[in-house]
Amino acid sequence: MPSLIPTGDGPTARCAICGAAAAGPCARCKKLVCADCCELVQGAGTFAVCTRCARKGTDLGWVTVLGWLAVVIVALGGIAGLLYLARR
């Protein structure tokens, strides 16, 4: 992994958004970003996310969970319907 601290003995990692020296990775997409291109987000802790991920929102994980829950409910309803038809 490239050095994040400029030491003068080679190239430093660059920000994926603006090209400046990177400060660290985005907590969501893991791309290297500088301090100007990230925002601090509070959740189970404080995390730095890049401005691109911050614009997408931080609550998208719940949409995925609710989607999977809906799939399970529909599948169970289909199985119940098939069992009902089989008993008739």
HTML snippet that shows the backbone in 3Dmol.js (N, CA, C, O; Angstrom):
<script src="https://3Dmol.org/build/3Dmol-min.js"></script>
<div id="view" style="width:600px;height:400px;position:relative"></div>
<script>
const pdb = `
ATOM      1  N   MET A   1       0.847  -1.172   0.000  1.00  0.00           N
ATOM      2  CA  MET A   1       0.000   0.000   0.000  1.00  0.00           C
ATOM      3  C   MET A   1       0.894   1.236   0.000  1.00  0.00           C
ATOM      4  O   MET A   1       1.897   1.269   0.712  1.00  0.00           O
ATOM      5  N   PRO A   2       0.547   2.244  -0.781  1.00  0.00           N
ATOM      6  CA  PRO A   2       1.376   3.441  -0.836  1.00  0.00           C
ATOM      7  C   PRO A   2       1.370   4.180   0.497  1.00  0.00           C
ATOM      8  O   PRO A   2       0.414   4.119   1.270  1.00  0.00           O
ATOM      9  N   SER A   3       2.459   4.870   0.729  1.00  0.00           N
ATOM     10  CA  SER A   3       2.577   5.649   1.958  1.00  0.00           C
ATOM     11  C   SER A   3       1.635   6.838   1.919  1.00  0.00           C
ATOM     12  O   SER A   3       1.531   7.510   0.894  1.00  0.00           O
ATOM     13  N   LEU A   4       0.947   7.107   3.017  1.00  0.00           N
ATOM     14  CA  LEU A   4       0.039   8.232   3.094  1.00  0.00           C
ATOM     15  C   LEU A   4       0.718   9.463   3.670  1.00  0.00           C
ATOM     16  O   LEU A   4       0.179  10.567   3.585  1.00  0.00           O
ATOM     17  N   ILE A   5       1.886   9.286   4.250  1.00  0.00           N
ATOM     18  CA  ILE A   5       2.617  10.393   4.849  1.00  0.00           C
ATOM     19  C   ILE A   5       3.773  10.747   3.921  1.00  0.00           C
ATOM     20  O   ILE A   5       4.599   9.889   3.609  1.00  0.00           O
ATOM     21  N   PRO A   6       3.841  12.016   3.471  1.00  0.00           N
ATOM     22  CA  PRO A   6       4.948  12.368   2.584  1.00  0.00           C
ATOM     23  C   PRO A   6       6.290  12.259   3.319  1.00  0.00           C
ATOM     24  O   PRO A   6       6.498  12.892   4.354  1.00  0.00           O
ATOM     25  N   THR A   7       7.183  11.453   2.770  1.00  0.00           N
ATOM     26  CA  THR A   7       8.492  11.263   3.395  1.00  0.00           C
ATOM     27  C   THR A   7       9.616  11.785   2.525  1.00  0.00           C
ATOM     28  O   THR A   7      10.764  11.812   2.967  1.00  0.00           O
ATOM     29  N   GLY A   8       9.325  12.198   1.307  1.00  0.00           N
ATOM     30  CA  GLY A   8      10.348  12.709   0.421  1.00  0.00           C
ATOM     31  C   GLY A   8      11.102  11.628  -0.321  1.00  0.00           C
ATOM     32  O   GLY A   8      12.004  11.948  -1.095  1.00  0.00           O
ATOM     33  N   ASP A   9      10.777  10.373  -0.123  1.00  0.00           N
ATOM     34  CA  ASP A   9      11.505   9.291  -0.785  1.00  0.00           C
ATOM     35  C   ASP A   9      10.639   8.560  -1.813  1.00  0.00           C
ATOM     36  O   ASP A   9      10.765   7.347  -1.980  1.00  0.00           O
ATOM     37  N   GLY A  10       9.783   9.276  -2.486  1.00  0.00           N
ATOM     38  CA  GLY A  10       8.989   8.649  -3.528  1.00  0.00           C
ATOM     39  C   GLY A  10       7.627   9.302  -3.639  1.00  0.00           C
ATOM     40  O   GLY A  10       7.302  10.216  -2.880  1.00  0.00           O
ATOM     41  N   PRO A  11       6.852   8.843  -4.561  1.00  0.00           N
ATOM     42  CA  PRO A  11       5.529   9.441  -4.763  1.00  0.00           C
ATOM     43  C   PRO A  11       4.573   9.100  -3.615  1.00  0.00           C
ATOM     44  O   PRO A  11       4.642   8.019  -3.031  1.00  0.00           O
ATOM     45  N   THR A  12       3.696  10.031  -3.310  1.00  0.00           N
ATOM     46  CA  THR A  12       2.689   9.796  -2.286  1.00  0.00           C
ATOM     47  C   THR A  12       1.383   9.417  -2.956  1.00  0.00           C
ATOM     48  O   THR A  12       1.192   9.648  -4.150  1.00  0.00           O
ATOM     49  N   ALA A  13       0.495   8.837  -2.182  1.00  0.00           N
ATOM     50  CA  ALA A  13      -0.821   8.466  -2.703  1.00  0.00           C
ATOM     51  C   ALA A  13      -1.600   9.734  -3.006  1.00  0.00           C
ATOM     52  O   ALA A  13      -1.484  10.727  -2.288  1.00  0.00           O
ATOM     53  N   ARG A  14      -2.390   9.702  -4.063  1.00  0.00           N
ATOM     54  CA  ARG A  14      -3.142  10.865  -4.501  1.00  0.00           C
ATOM     55  C   ARG A  14      -4.628  10.665  -4.292  1.00  0.00           C
ATOM     56  O   ARG A  14      -5.132   9.543  -4.339  1.00  0.00           O
ATOM     57  N   CYS A  15      -5.326  11.771  -4.059  1.00  0.00           N
ATOM     58  CA  CYS A  15      -6.775  11.759  -3.868  1.00  0.00           C
ATOM     59  C   CYS A  15      -7.456  11.316  -5.162  1.00  0.00           C
ATOM     60  O   CYS A  15      -7.068  11.746  -6.248  1.00  0.00           O
ATOM     61  N   ALA A  16      -8.462  10.463  -5.047  1.00  0.00           N
ATOM     62  CA  ALA A  16      -9.194   9.964  -6.214  1.00  0.00           C
ATOM     63  C   ALA A  16     -10.093  11.027  -6.824  1.00  0.00           C
ATOM     64  O   ALA A  16     -10.536  10.877  -7.963  1.00  0.00           O
ATOM     65  N   ILE A  17     -10.371  12.100  -6.088  1.00  0.00           N
ATOM     66  CA  ILE A  17     -11.283  13.126  -6.584  1.00  0.00           C
ATOM     67  C   ILE A  17     -10.534  14.312  -7.172  1.00  0.00           C
ATOM     68  O   ILE A  17     -10.809  14.719  -8.301  1.00  0.00           O
ATOM     69  N   CYS A  18      -9.581  14.878  -6.413  1.00  0.00           N
ATOM     70  CA  CYS A  18      -8.927  16.108  -6.872  1.00  0.00           C
ATOM     71  C   CYS A  18      -7.450  15.943  -7.208  1.00  0.00           C
ATOM     72  O   CYS A  18      -6.875  16.824  -7.848  1.00  0.00           O
ATOM     73  N   GLY A  19      -6.820  14.857  -6.803  1.00  0.00           N
ATOM     74  CA  GLY A  19      -5.418  14.629  -7.131  1.00  0.00           C
ATOM     75  C   GLY A  19      -4.427  15.144  -6.102  1.00  0.00           C
ATOM     76  O   GLY A  19      -3.222  14.982  -6.289  1.00  0.00           O
ATOM     77  N   ALA A  20      -4.891  15.760  -5.022  1.00  0.00           N
ATOM     78  CA  ALA A  20      -3.993  16.232  -3.964  1.00  0.00           C
ATOM     79  C   ALA A  20      -3.475  15.037  -3.171  1.00  0.00           C
ATOM     80  O   ALA A  20      -3.918  13.909  -3.385  1.00  0.00           O
ATOM     81  N   ALA A  21      -2.547  15.279  -2.267  1.00  0.00           N
ATOM     82  CA  ALA A  21      -2.026  14.202  -1.427  1.00  0.00           C
ATOM     83  C   ALA A  21      -3.167  13.637  -0.573  1.00  0.00           C
ATOM     84  O   ALA A  21      -3.894  14.388   0.078  1.00  0.00           O
ATOM     85  N   ALA A  22      -3.312  12.329  -0.583  1.00  0.00           N
ATOM     86  CA  ALA A  22      -4.422  11.677   0.116  1.00  0.00           C
ATOM     87  C   ALA A  22      -4.161  11.614   1.618  1.00  0.00           C
ATOM     88  O   ALA A  22      -3.022  11.476   2.066  1.00  0.00           O
ATOM     89  N   ALA A  23      -5.250  11.720   2.383  1.00  0.00           N
ATOM     90  CA  ALA A  23      -5.167  11.628   3.839  1.00  0.00           C
ATOM     91  C   ALA A  23      -5.535  10.232   4.325  1.00  0.00           C
ATOM     92  O   ALA A  23      -5.062   9.803   5.378  1.00  0.00           O
ATOM     93  N   GLY A  24      -6.364   9.521   3.580  1.00  0.00           N
ATOM     94  CA  GLY A  24      -6.784   8.185   3.979  1.00  0.00           C
ATOM     95  C   GLY A  24      -7.921   7.692   3.114  1.00  0.00           C
ATOM     96  O   GLY A  24      -8.364   8.409   2.217  1.00  0.00           O
ATOM     97  N   PRO A  25      -8.411   6.471   3.362  1.00  0.00           N
ATOM     98  CA  PRO A  25      -9.466   5.894   2.529  1.00  0.00           C
ATOM     99  C   PRO A  25     -10.860   6.308   2.985  1.00  0.00           C
ATOM    100  O   PRO A  25     -11.085   6.589   4.162  1.00  0.00           O
ATOM    101  N   CYS A  26     -11.786   6.340   2.039  1.00  0.00           N
ATOM    102  CA  CYS A  26     -13.202   6.553   2.337  1.00  0.00           C
ATOM    103  C   CYS A  26     -13.719   5.320   3.075  1.00  0.00           C
ATOM    104  O   CYS A  26     -13.371   4.194   2.720  1.00  0.00           O
ATOM    105  N   ALA A  27     -14.539   5.524   4.088  1.00  0.00           N
ATOM    106  CA  ALA A  27     -15.060   4.405   4.870  1.00  0.00           C
ATOM    107  C   ALA A  27     -16.051   3.566   4.073  1.00  0.00           C
ATOM    108  O   ALA A  27     -16.319   2.421   4.439  1.00  0.00           O
ATOM    109  N   ARG A  28     -16.596   4.108   2.997  1.00  0.00           N
ATOM    110  CA  ARG A  28     -17.601   3.380   2.232  1.00  0.00           C
ATOM    111  C   ARG A  28     -17.021   2.729   0.985  1.00  0.00           C
ATOM    112  O   ARG A  28     -17.159   1.519   0.808  1.00  0.00           O
ATOM    113  N   CYS A  29     -16.372   3.506   0.110  1.00  0.00           N
ATOM    114  CA  CYS A  29     -15.897   2.968  -1.170  1.00  0.00           C
ATOM    115  C   CYS A  29     -14.416   2.604  -1.149  1.00  0.00           C
ATOM    116  O   CYS A  29     -13.919   1.998  -2.097  1.00  0.00           O
ATOM    117  N   LYS A  30     -13.708   2.964  -0.084  1.00  0.00           N
ATOM    118  CA  LYS A  30     -12.289   2.641   0.129  1.00  0.00           C
ATOM    119  C   LYS A  30     -11.337   3.359  -0.824  1.00  0.00           C
ATOM    120  O   LYS A  30     -10.161   2.999  -0.878  1.00  0.00           O
ATOM    121  N   LYS A  31     -11.796   4.364  -1.579  1.00  0.00           N
ATOM    122  CA  LYS A  31     -10.902   5.146  -2.425  1.00  0.00           C
ATOM    123  C   LYS A  31     -10.151   6.136  -1.549  1.00  0.00           C
ATOM    124  O   LYS A  31     -10.696   6.638  -0.566  1.00  0.00           O
ATOM    125  N   LEU A  32      -8.902   6.419  -1.902  1.00  0.00           N
ATOM    126  CA  LEU A  32      -8.107   7.371  -1.148  1.00  0.00           C
ATOM    127  C   LEU A  32      -8.589   8.788  -1.437  1.00  0.00           C
ATOM    128  O   LEU A  32      -8.794   9.152  -2.596  1.00  0.00           O
ATOM    129  N   VAL A  33      -8.770   9.587  -0.389  1.00  0.00           N
ATOM    130  CA  VAL A  33      -9.233  10.967  -0.537  1.00  0.00           C
ATOM    131  C   VAL A  33      -8.420  11.887   0.366  1.00  0.00           C
ATOM    132  O   VAL A  33      -7.842  11.455   1.364  1.00  0.00           O
ATOM    133  N   CYS A  34      -8.388  13.183  -0.011  1.00  0.00           N
ATOM    134  CA  CYS A  34      -7.709  14.175   0.818  1.00  0.00           C
ATOM    135  C   CYS A  34      -8.700  14.732   1.839  1.00  0.00           C
ATOM    136  O   CYS A  34      -9.885  14.401   1.805  1.00  0.00           O
ATOM    137  N   ALA A  35      -8.220  15.557   2.725  1.00  0.00           N
ATOM    138  CA  ALA A  35      -9.074  16.112   3.779  1.00  0.00           C
ATOM    139  C   ALA A  35     -10.134  17.051   3.220  1.00  0.00           C
ATOM    140  O   ALA A  35     -11.201  17.193   3.817  1.00  0.00           O
ATOM    141  N   ASP A  36      -9.865  17.694   2.088  1.00  0.00           N
ATOM    142  CA  ASP A  36     -10.842  18.607   1.494  1.00  0.00           C
ATOM    143  C   ASP A  36     -11.972  17.866   0.782  1.00  0.00           C
ATOM    144  O   ASP A  36     -13.047  18.433   0.586  1.00  0.00           O
ATOM    145  N   CYS A  37     -11.752  16.634   0.399  1.00  0.00           N
ATOM    146  CA  CYS A  37     -12.739  15.875  -0.372  1.00  0.00           C
ATOM    147  C   CYS A  37     -13.459  14.829   0.472  1.00  0.00           C
ATOM    148  O   CYS A  37     -14.012  13.879  -0.083  1.00  0.00           O
ATOM    149  N   CYS A  38     -13.470  14.975   1.796  1.00  0.00           N
ATOM    150  CA  CYS A  38     -14.184  14.026   2.642  1.00  0.00           C
ATOM    151  C   CYS A  38     -14.997  14.769   3.688  1.00  0.00           C
ATOM    152  O   CYS A  38     -14.733  15.930   4.001  1.00  0.00           O
ATOM    153  N   GLU A  39     -15.990  14.075   4.217  1.00  0.00           N
ATOM    154  CA  GLU A  39     -16.846  14.613   5.268  1.00  0.00           C
ATOM    155  C   GLU A  39     -16.892  13.606   6.408  1.00  0.00           C
ATOM    156  O   GLU A  39     -16.827  12.398   6.184  1.00  0.00           O
ATOM    157  N   LEU A  40     -17.003  14.108   7.625  1.00  0.00           N
ATOM    158  CA  LEU A  40     -17.132  13.227   8.783  1.00  0.00           C
ATOM    159  C   LEU A  40     -18.600  12.872   8.975  1.00  0.00           C
ATOM    160  O   LEU A  40     -19.457  13.756   8.986  1.00  0.00           O
ATOM    161  N   VAL A  41     -18.894  11.589   9.124  1.00  0.00           N
ATOM    162  CA  VAL A  41     -20.254  11.090   9.281  1.00  0.00           C
ATOM    163  C   VAL A  41     -20.319  10.313  10.583  1.00  0.00           C
ATOM    164  O   VAL A  41     -19.440   9.502  10.874  1.00  0.00           O
ATOM    165  N   GLN A  42     -21.358  10.559  11.365  1.00  0.00           N
ATOM    166  CA  GLN A  42     -21.516   9.852  12.631  1.00  0.00           C
ATOM    167  C   GLN A  42     -22.494   8.703  12.457  1.00  0.00           C
ATOM    168  O   GLN A  42     -23.536   8.848  11.818  1.00  0.00           O
ATOM    169  N   GLY A  43     -22.151   7.577  13.026  1.00  0.00           N
ATOM    170  CA  GLY A  43     -22.995   6.395  13.030  1.00  0.00           C
ATOM    171  C   GLY A  43     -22.672   5.641  14.298  1.00  0.00           C
ATOM    172  O   GLY A  43     -22.904   6.143  15.397  1.00  0.00           O
ATOM    173  N   ALA A  44     -22.132   4.427  14.155  1.00  0.00           N
ATOM    174  CA  ALA A  44     -21.661   3.674  15.305  1.00  0.00           C
ATOM    175  C   ALA A  44     -20.339   4.249  15.796  1.00  0.00           C
ATOM    176  O   ALA A  44     -19.818   3.845  16.835  1.00  0.00           O
ATOM    177  N   GLY A  45     -19.817   5.176  15.050  1.00  0.00           N
ATOM    178  CA  GLY A  45     -18.585   5.893  15.360  1.00  0.00           C
ATOM    179  C   GLY A  45     -18.512   7.062  14.401  1.00  0.00           C
ATOM    180  O   GLY A  45     -19.494   7.365  13.723  1.00  0.00           O
ATOM    181  N   THR A  46     -17.383   7.719  14.330  1.00  0.00           N
ATOM    182  CA  THR A  46     -17.205   8.807  13.379  1.00  0.00           C
ATOM    183  C   THR A  46     -16.324   8.310  12.252  1.00  0.00           C
ATOM    184  O   THR A  46     -15.225   7.810  12.492  1.00  0.00           O
ATOM    185  N   PHE A  47     -16.801   8.444  11.021  1.00  0.00           N
ATOM    186  CA  PHE A  47     -16.097   7.949   9.852  1.00  0.00           C
ATOM    187  C   PHE A  47     -15.947   9.062   8.837  1.00  0.00           C
ATOM    188  O   PHE A  47     -16.785   9.959   8.760  1.00  0.00           O
ATOM    189  N   ALA A  48     -14.876   9.004   8.056  1.00  0.00           N
ATOM    190  CA  ALA A  48     -14.675   9.946   6.964  1.00  0.00           C
ATOM    191  C   ALA A  48     -15.130   9.267   5.673  1.00  0.00           C
ATOM    192  O   ALA A  48     -14.643   8.191   5.327  1.00  0.00           O
ATOM    193  N   VAL A  49     -16.056   9.893   4.972  1.00  0.00           N
ATOM    194  CA  VAL A  49     -16.508   9.380   3.679  1.00  0.00           C
ATOM    195  C   VAL A  49     -16.254  10.447   2.628  1.00  0.00           C
ATOM    196  O   VAL A  49     -16.302  11.641   2.925  1.00  0.00           O
ATOM    197  N   CYS A  50     -15.985  10.024   1.408  1.00  0.00           N
ATOM    198  CA  CYS A  50     -15.721  10.982   0.346  1.00  0.00           C
ATOM    199  C   CYS A  50     -17.013  11.726  -0.001  1.00  0.00           C
ATOM    200  O   CYS A  50     -18.114  11.277   0.318  1.00  0.00           O
ATOM    201  N   THR A  51     -16.848  12.863  -0.656  1.00  0.00           N
ATOM    202  CA  THR A  51     -18.014  13.693  -0.975  1.00  0.00           C
ATOM    203  C   THR A  51     -18.964  12.985  -1.928  1.00  0.00           C
ATOM    204  O   THR A  51     -20.169  13.236  -1.896  1.00  0.00           O
ATOM    205  N   ARG A  52     -18.445  12.106  -2.772  1.00  0.00           N
ATOM    206  CA  ARG A  52     -19.324  11.345  -3.682  1.00  0.00           C
ATOM    207  C   ARG A  52     -20.226  10.399  -2.900  1.00  0.00           C
ATOM    208  O   ARG A  52     -21.424  10.323  -3.172  1.00  0.00           O
ATOM    209  N   CYS A  53     -19.669   9.683  -1.940  1.00  0.00           N
ATOM    210  CA  CYS A  53     -20.474   8.768  -1.117  1.00  0.00           C
ATOM    211  C   CYS A  53     -21.402   9.536  -0.188  1.00  0.00           C
ATOM    212  O   CYS A  53     -22.508   9.077   0.098  1.00  0.00           O
ATOM    213  N   ALA A  54     -20.964  10.705   0.288  1.00  0.00           N
ATOM    214  CA  ALA A  54     -21.809  11.503   1.174  1.00  0.00           C
ATOM    215  C   ALA A  54     -23.045  11.996   0.438  1.00  0.00           C
ATOM    216  O   ALA A  54     -24.117  12.101   1.034  1.00  0.00           O
ATOM    217  N   ARG A  55     -22.911  12.304  -0.860  1.00  0.00           N
ATOM    218  CA  ARG A  55     -24.068  12.737  -1.643  1.00  0.00           C
ATOM    219  C   ARG A  55     -25.067  11.604  -1.850  1.00  0.00           C
ATOM    220  O   ARG A  55     -26.269  11.844  -1.965  1.00  0.00           O
ATOM    221  N   LYS A  56     -24.568  10.369  -1.898  1.00  0.00           N
ATOM    222  CA  LYS A  56     -25.449   9.211  -2.073  1.00  0.00           C
ATOM    223  C   LYS A  56     -26.276   8.946  -0.828  1.00  0.00           C
ATOM    224  O   LYS A  56     -27.324   8.304  -0.914  1.00  0.00           O
ATOM    225  N   GLY A  57     -25.836   9.418   0.315  1.00  0.00           N
ATOM    226  CA  GLY A  57     -26.548   9.185   1.564  1.00  0.00           C
ATOM    227  C   GLY A  57     -25.919   8.055   2.342  1.00  0.00           C
ATOM    228  O   GLY A  57     -25.188   7.232   1.790  1.00  0.00           O
ATOM    229  N   THR A  58     -26.207   8.021   3.620  1.00  0.00           N
ATOM    230  CA  THR A  58     -25.607   7.000   4.477  1.00  0.00           C
ATOM    231  C   THR A  58     -26.604   5.936   4.910  1.00  0.00           C
ATOM    232  O   THR A  58     -26.211   4.957   5.544  1.00  0.00           O
ATOM    233  N   ASP A  59     -27.873   6.099   4.590  1.00  0.00           N
ATOM    234  CA  ASP A  59     -28.885   5.148   5.037  1.00  0.00           C
ATOM    235  C   ASP A  59     -29.299   4.160   3.957  1.00  0.00           C
ATOM    236  O   ASP A  59     -30.362   3.549   4.065  1.00  0.00           O
ATOM    237  N   LEU A  60     -28.491   3.989   2.924  1.00  0.00           N
ATOM    238  CA  LEU A  60     -28.862   3.078   1.849  1.00  0.00           C
ATOM    239  C   LEU A  60     -28.816   1.618   2.269  1.00  0.00           C
ATOM    240  O   LEU A  60     -29.414   0.772   1.604  1.00  0.00           O
ATOM    241  N   GLY A  61     -28.128   1.304   3.344  1.00  0.00           N
ATOM    242  CA  GLY A  61     -28.068  -0.070   3.822  1.00  0.00           C
ATOM    243  C   GLY A  61     -29.431  -0.580   4.261  1.00  0.00           C
ATOM    244  O   GLY A  61     -29.725  -1.764   4.101  1.00  0.00           O
ATOM    245  N   TRP A  62     -30.273   0.299   4.815  1.00  0.00           N
ATOM    246  CA  TRP A  62     -31.610  -0.112   5.247  1.00  0.00           C
ATOM    247  C   TRP A  62     -32.493  -0.447   4.067  1.00  0.00           C
ATOM    248  O   TRP A  62     -33.364  -1.309   4.186  1.00  0.00           O
ATOM    249  N   VAL A  63     -32.303   0.202   2.933  1.00  0.00           N
ATOM    250  CA  VAL A  63     -33.089  -0.111   1.736  1.00  0.00           C
ATOM    251  C   VAL A  63     -32.797  -1.543   1.299  1.00  0.00           C
ATOM    252  O   VAL A  63     -33.708  -2.278   0.917  1.00  0.00           O
ATOM    253  N   THR A  64     -31.547  -1.930   1.354  1.00  0.00           N
ATOM    254  CA  THR A  64     -31.164  -3.297   0.986  1.00  0.00           C
ATOM    255  C   THR A  64     -31.774  -4.313   1.948  1.00  0.00           C
ATOM    256  O   THR A  64     -32.290  -5.343   1.514  1.00  0.00           O
ATOM    257  N   VAL A  65     -31.722  -4.037   3.233  1.00  0.00           N
ATOM    258  CA  VAL A  65     -32.292  -4.949   4.236  1.00  0.00           C
ATOM    259  C   VAL A  65     -33.797  -5.085   4.024  1.00  0.00           C
ATOM    260  O   VAL A  65     -34.325  -6.197   4.057  1.00  0.00           O
ATOM    261  N   LEU A  66     -34.487  -3.983   3.809  1.00  0.00           N
ATOM    262  CA  LEU A  66     -35.933  -4.042   3.580  1.00  0.00           C
ATOM    263  C   LEU A  66     -36.255  -4.773   2.282  1.00  0.00           C
ATOM    264  O   LEU A  66     -37.257  -5.483   2.206  1.00  0.00           O
ATOM    265  N   GLY A  67     -35.424  -4.608   1.271  1.00  0.00           N
ATOM    266  CA  GLY A  67     -35.631  -5.330   0.014  1.00  0.00           C
ATOM    267  C   GLY A  67     -35.525  -6.833   0.198  1.00  0.00           C
ATOM    268  O   GLY A  67     -36.358  -7.588  -0.304  1.00  0.00           O
ATOM    269  N   TRP A  68     -34.492  -7.268   0.924  1.00  0.00           N
ATOM    270  CA  TRP A  68     -34.349  -8.701   1.186  1.00  0.00           C
ATOM    271  C   TRP A  68     -35.499  -9.232   2.044  1.00  0.00           C
ATOM    272  O   TRP A  68     -35.970 -10.348   1.826  1.00  0.00           O
ATOM    273  N   LEU A  69     -35.943  -8.456   2.996  1.00  0.00           N
ATOM    274  CA  LEU A  69     -37.078  -8.853   3.823  1.00  0.00           C
ATOM    275  C   LEU A  69     -38.330  -9.025   2.965  1.00  0.00           C
ATOM    276  O   LEU A  69     -39.095  -9.967   3.172  1.00  0.00           O
ATOM    277  N   ALA A  70     -38.545  -8.133   2.014  1.00  0.00           N
ATOM    278  CA  ALA A  70     -39.696  -8.241   1.118  1.00  0.00           C
ATOM    279  C   ALA A  70     -39.596  -9.497   0.259  1.00  0.00           C
ATOM    280  O   ALA A  70     -40.603 -10.166   0.025  1.00  0.00           O
ATOM    281  N   VAL A  71     -38.401  -9.824  -0.210  1.00  0.00           N
ATOM    282  CA  VAL A  71     -38.211 -11.033  -1.021  1.00  0.00           C
ATOM    283  C   VAL A  71     -38.555 -12.275  -0.208  1.00  0.00           C
ATOM    284  O   VAL A  71     -39.210 -13.183  -0.719  1.00  0.00           O
ATOM    285  N   VAL A  72     -38.123 -12.328   1.044  1.00  0.00           N
ATOM    286  CA  VAL A  72     -38.404 -13.478   1.910  1.00  0.00           C
ATOM    287  C   VAL A  72     -39.904 -13.598   2.163  1.00  0.00           C
ATOM    288  O   VAL A  72     -40.447 -14.703   2.130  1.00  0.00           O
ATOM    289  N   ILE A  73     -40.577 -12.484   2.413  1.00  0.00           N
ATOM    290  CA  ILE A  73     -42.022 -12.511   2.670  1.00  0.00           C
ATOM    291  C   ILE A  73     -42.779 -12.997   1.442  1.00  0.00           C
ATOM    292  O   ILE A  73     -43.704 -13.801   1.561  1.00  0.00           O
ATOM    293  N   VAL A  74     -42.393 -12.511   0.258  1.00  0.00           N
ATOM    294  CA  VAL A  74     -43.062 -12.947  -0.976  1.00  0.00           C
ATOM    295  C   VAL A  74     -42.813 -14.434  -1.214  1.00  0.00           C
ATOM    296  O   VAL A  74     -43.726 -15.156  -1.616  1.00  0.00           O
ATOM    297  N   ALA A  75     -41.590 -14.897  -0.970  1.00  0.00           N
ATOM    298  CA  ALA A  75     -41.284 -16.322  -1.155  1.00  0.00           C
ATOM    299  C   ALA A  75     -42.088 -17.188  -0.193  1.00  0.00           C
ATOM    300  O   ALA A  75     -42.610 -18.230  -0.589  1.00  0.00           O
ATOM    301  N   LEU A  76     -42.192 -16.768   1.064  1.00  0.00           N
ATOM    302  CA  LEU A  76     -42.988 -17.538   2.020  1.00  0.00           C
ATOM    303  C   LEU A  76     -44.468 -17.533   1.640  1.00  0.00           C
ATOM    304  O   LEU A  76     -45.160 -18.534   1.823  1.00  0.00           O
ATOM    305  N   GLY A  77     -44.949 -16.416   1.116  1.00  0.00           N
ATOM    306  CA  GLY A  77     -46.332 -16.364   0.644  1.00  0.00           C
ATOM    307  C   GLY A  77     -46.559 -17.306  -0.522  1.00  0.00           C
ATOM    308  O   GLY A  77     -47.602 -17.954  -0.609  1.00  0.00           O
ATOM    309  N   GLY A  78     -45.585 -17.384  -1.422  1.00  0.00           N
ATOM    310  CA  GLY A  78     -45.694 -18.318  -2.550  1.00  0.00           C
ATOM    311  C   GLY A  78     -45.700 -19.765  -2.095  1.00  0.00           C
ATOM    312  O   GLY A  78     -46.469 -20.576  -2.610  1.00  0.00           O
ATOM    313  N   ILE A  79     -44.853 -20.092  -1.140  1.00  0.00           N
ATOM    314  CA  ILE A  79     -44.823 -21.467  -0.607  1.00  0.00           C
ATOM    315  C   ILE A  79     -46.138 -21.786   0.087  1.00  0.00           C
ATOM    316  O   ILE A  79     -46.668 -22.885  -0.069  1.00  0.00           O
ATOM    317  N   ALA A  80     -46.673 -20.835   0.855  1.00  0.00           N
ATOM    318  CA  ALA A  80     -47.955 -21.070   1.529  1.00  0.00           C
ATOM    319  C   ALA A  80     -49.071 -21.274   0.506  1.00  0.00           C
ATOM    320  O   ALA A  80     -49.954 -22.110   0.698  1.00  0.00           O
ATOM    321  N   GLY A  81     -49.023 -20.501  -0.583  1.00  0.00           N
ATOM    322  CA  GLY A  81     -50.034 -20.675  -1.631  1.00  0.00           C
ATOM    323  C   GLY A  81     -49.945 -22.041  -2.294  1.00  0.00           C
ATOM    324  O   GLY A  81     -50.968 -22.669  -2.564  1.00  0.00           O
ATOM    325  N   LEU A  82     -48.731 -22.502  -2.557  1.00  0.00           N
ATOM    326  CA  LEU A  82     -48.560 -23.823  -3.156  1.00  0.00           C
ATOM    327  C   LEU A  82     -49.014 -24.940  -2.216  1.00  0.00           C
ATOM    328  O   LEU A  82     -49.624 -25.914  -2.656  1.00  0.00           O
ATOM    329  N   LEU A  83     -48.720 -24.801  -0.936  1.00  0.00           N
ATOM    330  CA  LEU A  83     -49.177 -25.796   0.031  1.00  0.00           C
ATOM    331  C   LEU A  83     -50.693 -25.815   0.130  1.00  0.00           C
ATOM    332  O   LEU A  83     -51.294 -26.880   0.269  1.00  0.00           O
ATOM    333  N   TYR A  84     -51.311 -24.650   0.060  1.00  0.00           N
ATOM    334  CA  TYR A  84     -52.775 -24.568   0.092  1.00  0.00           C
ATOM    335  C   TYR A  84     -53.384 -25.273  -1.118  1.00  0.00           C
ATOM    336  O   TYR A  84     -54.361 -26.012  -0.993  1.00  0.00           O
ATOM    337  N   LEU A  85     -52.790 -25.033  -2.298  1.00  0.00           N
ATOM    338  CA  LEU A  85     -53.300 -25.691  -3.516  1.00  0.00           C
ATOM    339  C   LEU A  85     -53.050 -27.192  -3.494  1.00  0.00           C
ATOM    340  O   LEU A  85     -53.856 -27.949  -4.036  1.00  0.00           O
ATOM    341  N   ALA A  86     -51.959 -27.644  -2.886  1.00  0.00           N
ATOM    342  CA  ALA A  86     -51.649 -29.056  -2.825  1.00  0.00           C
ATOM    343  C   ALA A  86     -52.601 -29.795  -1.894  1.00  0.00           C
ATOM    344  O   ALA A  86     -52.883 -30.972  -2.117  1.00  0.00           O
ATOM    345  N   ARG A  87     -53.091 -29.146  -0.880  1.00  0.00           N
ATOM    346  CA  ARG A  87     -54.002 -29.795   0.075  1.00  0.00           C
ATOM    347  C   ARG A  87     -55.419 -29.857  -0.435  1.00  0.00           C
ATOM    348  O   ARG A  87     -56.217 -30.637   0.085  1.00  0.00           O
ATOM    349  N   ARG A  88     -55.764 -29.067  -1.430  1.00  0.00           N
ATOM    350  CA  ARG A  88     -57.131 -29.041  -1.951  1.00  0.00           C
ATOM    351  C   ARG A  88     -57.456 -30.216  -2.777  1.00  0.00           C
ATOM    352  O   ARG A  88     -58.574 -30.326  -3.281  1.00  0.00           O
TER     353      ARG A  88
END
`;
const viewer = $3Dmol.createViewer("view");
viewer.addModel(pdb, "pdb");
viewer.setStyle({}, {cartoon: {color: "spectrum"}});
viewer.zoomTo();
viewer.render();
</script>
